[in-house]
Amino acid sequence: MKRIPCLLLTLAGTIAGGTLLAIFAGQMLWKRGTEQANLQIQVASTMASTTPSFSDLPAPVQRYFQFALPEGQISAKQVRIQQSGQFRMGGFNAPWRPFTAAQVFSSMPPAFIWDATIEMMPLLQVNVRDSYIDGHGGIRAKVLALVPVVNLHGQPELSAGALQRYLAESAWFPTALLPSPNLSWEAIDEHSARATLVDKETTVSLDFVFGENGEILRTYTPGRYREVNGRFIPTPWTGYYKRYRKRNNMMVPTEAEVAWILPEGELAYARIRVEEITLEH
């Protein structure tokens, strides 16, 4: 993603009125690609089961489900989320840029598509599609939906990072965090527990830290893969959650911030506001 700012400077000097048709066509093709990916999720997703018993779960996880879920809550087959916020590409001195995004999740099997538009400068935007589908992670980015700057798919490290993202963002539809044959919880201490999720060839874990009321305050892993100059480097990563509100009868965070934990400190790179959540049962 570090390549994007340099390419933007070049493109800013070459864009003229004659390219508007190409930009429009690029946006239509980008939209079609997202729709096709959404269809893959829709075809693959199956109905999840009802809420199981919490009695065998670690105490902080029991408190979380008592806080987040009403009794008898049915699991969602698909979840659609509208987001806004800020994103930055680069290091600690990189500027924050506004973005909007639409995200679709499947809870069984785990899958998601995040389709975002990041405003780099007036009239110049980057389209980003981050995904985890059928056991494979992928990320594509194009300037003005035309010029490719990132195109990664299927590397085991990328798939692991994408599945960890899915696990962290399950806080927006808590039934996805219920124990199942593919998801298990183990105690760490009285305020935290580790969730492990298995999907096809990929197994990932995240540590969840819970507040006094049972809400998720933070997720953490000591080794999420970060792409650096074409290499995937395991790097500590964390996410913070706040401003819980009732949505679809469930208590969910409506704001989040995620960061890489580097030797120099925490490098936050996304600040997310949840505008709307729609469930399909």
CORTA-V579173 format. One record per residue. RES is the residue in three letters. PSI is psi in whole degrees, 0 to 359 (* if undefined). D_FIRST is the distance of its C-alpha to the first C-alpha in Angstrom with 2 decimals. Layout:
res:RES psi:PSI d_first:D_FIRST
res:RES psi:PSI d_first:D_FIRST
This chain:
res:MET psi:344 d_first:0.00
res:LYS psi:340 d_first:3.81
res:ARG psi:341 d_first:5.33
res:ILE psi:310 d_first:5.69
res:PRO psi:320 d_first:8.38
res:CYS psi:319 d_first:10.28
res:LEU psi:328 d_first:10.62
res:LEU psi:319 d_first:11.78
res:LEU psi:321 d_first:14.46
res:THR psi:315 d_first:15.71
res:LEU psi:326 d_first:15.95
res:ALA psi:330 d_first:17.66
res:GLY psi:352 d_first:20.47
res:THR psi:347 d_first:21.12
res:ILE psi:128 d_first:21.18
res:ALA psi:176 d_first:24.86
res:GLY psi:329 d_first:27.18
res:GLY psi:346 d_first:27.57
res:THR psi:357 d_first:24.04
res:LEU psi:321 d_first:24.73
res:LEU psi:319 d_first:26.17
res:ALA psi:320 d_first:23.21
res:ILE psi:316 d_first:20.88
res:PHE psi:315 d_first:23.38
res:ALA psi:320 d_first:23.54
res:GLY psi:319 d_first:19.79
res:GLN psi:321 d_first:19.87
res:MET psi:318 d_first:22.86
res:LEU psi:321 d_first:21.32
res:TRP psi:315 d_first:18.25
res:LYS psi:319 d_first:20.85
res:ARG psi:320 d_first:22.91
res:GLY psi:320 d_first:20.21
res:THR psi:318 d_first:19.77
res:GLU psi:320 d_first:23.57
res:GLN psi:320 d_first:23.99
res:ALA psi:320 d_first:21.70
res:ASN psi:323 d_first:23.69
res:LEU psi:323 d_first:26.83
res:GLN psi:317 d_first:25.91
res:ILE psi:316 d_first:25.73
res:GLN psi:318 d_first:28.94
res:VAL psi:322 d_first:30.83
res:ALA psi:332 d_first:29.91
res:SER psi:144 d_first:30.50
res:THR psi:165 d_first:33.95
res:MET psi:131 d_first:35.96
res:ALA psi:167 d_first:35.58
res:SER psi:175 d_first:38.68
res:THR psi:173 d_first:40.25
res:THR psi:125 d_first:39.78
res:PRO psi:182 d_first:41.28
res:SER psi:147 d_first:43.20
res:PHE psi:358 d_first:41.43
res:SER psi:333 d_first:44.24
res:ASP psi:3 d_first:42.68
res:LEU psi:156 d_first:39.38
res:PRO psi:149 d_first:38.70
res:ALA psi:315 d_first:40.19
res:PRO psi:331 d_first:37.00
res:VAL psi:322 d_first:35.66
res:GLN psi:315 d_first:39.04
res:ARG psi:323 d_first:38.84
res:TYR psi:312 d_first:35.41
res:PHE psi:327 d_first:36.67
res:GLN psi:327 d_first:39.83
res:PHE psi:317 d_first:37.78
res:ALA psi:329 d_first:35.25
res:LEU psi:134 d_first:37.35
res:PRO psi:158 d_first:40.74
res:GLU psi:132 d_first:43.30
res:GLY psi:14 d_first:43.00
res:GLN psi:129 d_first:39.52
res:ILE psi:138 d_first:38.53
res:SER psi:145 d_first:35.09
res:ALA psi:142 d_first:32.87
res:LYS psi:316 d_first:32.13
res:GLN psi:154 d_first:29.05
res:VAL psi:134 d_first:27.31
res:ARG psi:130 d_first:25.62
res:ILE psi:131 d_first:23.83
res:GLN psi:132 d_first:22.94
res:GLN psi:159 d_first:20.55
res:SER psi:171 d_first:19.54
res:GLY psi:207 d_first:17.94
res:GLN psi:146 d_first:15.29
res:PHE psi:144 d_first:11.56
res:ARG psi:141 d_first:9.70
res:MET psi:115 d_first:6.28
res:GLY psi:204 d_first:7.48
res:GLY psi:199 d_first:10.96
res:PHE psi:334 d_first:14.34
res:ASN psi:0 d_first:15.00
res:ALA psi:142 d_first:12.06
res:PRO psi:153 d_first:13.77
res:TRP psi:137 d_first:13.99
res:ARG psi:141 d_first:13.62
res:PRO psi:149 d_first:15.93
res:PHE psi:159 d_first:15.20
res:THR psi:152 d_first:17.61
res:ALA psi:151 d_first:17.39
res:ALA psi:132 d_first:19.89
res:GLN psi:136 d_first:19.90
res:VAL psi:132 d_first:22.51
res:PHE psi:148 d_first:23.71
res:SER psi:137 d_first:26.42
res:SER psi:339 d_first:28.32
res:MET psi:104 d_first:30.18
res:PRO psi:164 d_first:28.47
res:PRO psi:131 d_first:25.30
res:ALA psi:155 d_first:22.60
res:PHE psi:159 d_first:20.20
res:ILE psi:127 d_first:18.06
res:TRP psi:112 d_first:15.83
res:ASP psi:107 d_first:15.55
res:ALA psi:150 d_first:13.97
res:THR psi:117 d_first:14.08
res:ILE psi:124 d_first:12.25
res:GLU psi:104 d_first:14.40
res:MET psi:324 d_first:12.69
res:MET psi:169 d_first:16.20
res:PRO psi:129 d_first:19.52
res:LEU psi:12 d_first:19.51
res:LEU psi:116 d_first:15.85
res:GLN psi:161 d_first:13.60
res:VAL psi:128 d_first:10.58
res:ASN psi:129 d_first:11.82
res:VAL psi:131 d_first:10.15
res:ARG psi:110 d_first:12.46
res:ASP psi:138 d_first:12.31
res:SER psi:160 d_first:15.62
res:TYR psi:110 d_first:18.25
res:ILE psi:132 d_first:21.21
res:ASP psi:40 d_first:24.14
res:GLY psi:7 d_first:22.88
res:HIS psi:134 d_first:19.51
res:GLY psi:154 d_first:15.98
res:GLY psi:152 d_first:13.47
res:ILE psi:131 d_first:10.23
res:ARG psi:144 d_first:9.94
res:ALA psi:135 d_first:8.31
res:LYS psi:137 d_first:10.50
res:VAL psi:126 d_first:11.41
res:LEU psi:27 d_first:14.93
res:ALA psi:16 d_first:14.98
res:LEU psi:310 d_first:15.77
res:VAL psi:112 d_first:13.24
res:PRO psi:135 d_first:10.98
res:VAL psi:337 d_first:7.46
res:VAL psi:135 d_first:6.74
res:ASN psi:91 d_first:10.13
res:LEU psi:143 d_first:11.07
res:HIS psi:131 d_first:14.48
res:GLY psi:350 d_first:17.32
res:GLN psi:140 d_first:16.53
res:PRO psi:321 d_first:18.80
res:GLU psi:321 d_first:16.32
res:LEU psi:319 d_first:13.95
res:SER psi:320 d_first:17.18
res:ALA psi:316 d_first:18.39
res:GLY psi:322 d_first:15.41
res:ALA psi:321 d_first:15.76
res:LEU psi:326 d_first:19.50
res:GLN psi:321 d_first:19.24
res:ARG psi:314 d_first:17.34
res:TYR psi:314 d_first:20.24
res:LEU psi:317 d_first:22.75
res:ALA psi:321 d_first:21.48
res:GLU psi:358 d_first:21.44
res:SER psi:347 d_first:24.89
res:ALA psi:339 d_first:26.27
res:TRP psi:346 d_first:26.12
res:PHE psi:82 d_first:28.61
res:PRO psi:339 d_first:30.57
res:THR psi:339 d_first:32.59
res:ALA psi:345 d_first:29.64
res:LEU psi:1 d_first:30.25
res:LEU psi:147 d_first:33.89
res:PRO psi:145 d_first:35.09
res:SER psi:177 d_first:35.29
res:PRO psi:337 d_first:35.68
res:ASN psi:348 d_first:31.88
res:LEU psi:128 d_first:31.28
res:SER psi:157 d_first:33.27
res:TRP psi:144 d_first:33.62
res:GLU psi:145 d_first:35.02
res:ALA psi:145 d_first:36.22
res:ILE psi:305 d_first:34.79
res:ASP psi:192 d_first:37.02
res:GLU psi:347 d_first:38.65
res:HIS psi:5 d_first:35.50
res:SER psi:157 d_first:32.80
res:ALA psi:159 d_first:32.37
res:ARG psi:128 d_first:30.02
res:ALA psi:135 d_first:29.02
res:THR psi:128 d_first:28.43
res:LEU psi:132 d_first:27.25
res:VAL psi:130 d_first:27.92
res:ASP psi:117 d_first:26.77
res:LYS psi:242 d_first:27.73
res:GLU psi:2 d_first:26.48
res:THR psi:132 d_first:24.17
res:THR psi:127 d_first:25.52
res:VAL psi:160 d_first:23.67
res:SER psi:152 d_first:25.08
res:LEU psi:144 d_first:24.37
res:ASP psi:132 d_first:26.76
res:PHE psi:132 d_first:27.88
res:VAL psi:130 d_first:29.69
res:PHE psi:148 d_first:32.25
res:GLY psi:180 d_first:34.11
res:GLU psi:329 d_first:37.86
res:ASN psi:355 d_first:37.99
res:GLY psi:350 d_first:36.04
res:GLU psi:151 d_first:32.70
res:ILE psi:124 d_first:29.37
res:LEU psi:325 d_first:28.17
res:ARG psi:149 d_first:25.32
res:THR psi:156 d_first:23.61
res:TYR psi:144 d_first:22.58
res:THR psi:142 d_first:21.78
res:PRO psi:354 d_first:21.92
res:GLY psi:70 d_first:19.61
res:ARG psi:139 d_first:16.66
res:TYR psi:131 d_first:14.28
res:ARG psi:129 d_first:10.95
res:GLU psi:121 d_first:8.64
res:VAL psi:110 d_first:9.08
res:ASN psi:44 d_first:9.33
res:GLY psi:0 d_first:10.16
res:ARG psi:149 d_first:12.47
res:PHE psi:118 d_first:13.00
res:ILE psi:122 d_first:14.67
res:PRO psi:125 d_first:16.97
res:THR psi:138 d_first:16.46
res:PRO psi:142 d_first:18.64
res:TRP psi:148 d_first:17.34
res:THR psi:156 d_first:19.33
res:GLY psi:142 d_first:19.85
res:TYR psi:146 d_first:22.58
res:TYR psi:141 d_first:24.71
res:LYS psi:178 d_first:27.27
res:ARG psi:63 d_first:29.49
res:TYR psi:137 d_first:31.05
res:ARG psi:157 d_first:32.81
res:LYS psi:122 d_first:34.87
res:ARG psi:126 d_first:33.18
res:ASN psi:39 d_first:35.01
res:ASN psi:7 d_first:37.48
res:MET psi:149 d_first:34.85
res:MET psi:119 d_first:33.57
res:VAL psi:152 d_first:29.79
res:PRO psi:141 d_first:27.37
res:THR psi:359 d_first:26.21
res:GLU psi:145 d_first:23.65
res:ALA psi:155 d_first:21.06
res:GLU psi:137 d_first:18.52
res:VAL psi:150 d_first:16.22
res:ALA psi:148 d_first:15.20
res:TRP psi:142 d_first:14.49
res:ILE psi:103 d_first:17.71
res:LEU psi:167 d_first:17.26
res:PRO psi:331 d_first:20.31
res:GLU psi:348 d_first:19.87
res:GLY psi:187 d_first:19.95
res:GLU psi:124 d_first:18.14
res:LEU psi:91 d_first:14.61
res:ALA psi:140 d_first:14.68
res:TYR psi:352 d_first:11.55
res:ALA psi:133 d_first:13.40
res:ARG psi:120 d_first:16.99
res:ILE psi:135 d_first:18.54
res:ARG psi:129 d_first:21.93
res:VAL psi:117 d_first:23.71
res:GLU psi:323 d_first:25.72
res:GLU psi:141 d_first:27.51
res:ILE psi:128 d_first:28.07
res:THR psi:129 d_first:30.11
res:LEU psi:145 d_first:31.62
res:GLU psi:117 d_first:33.15
res:HIS psi:* d_first:35.89
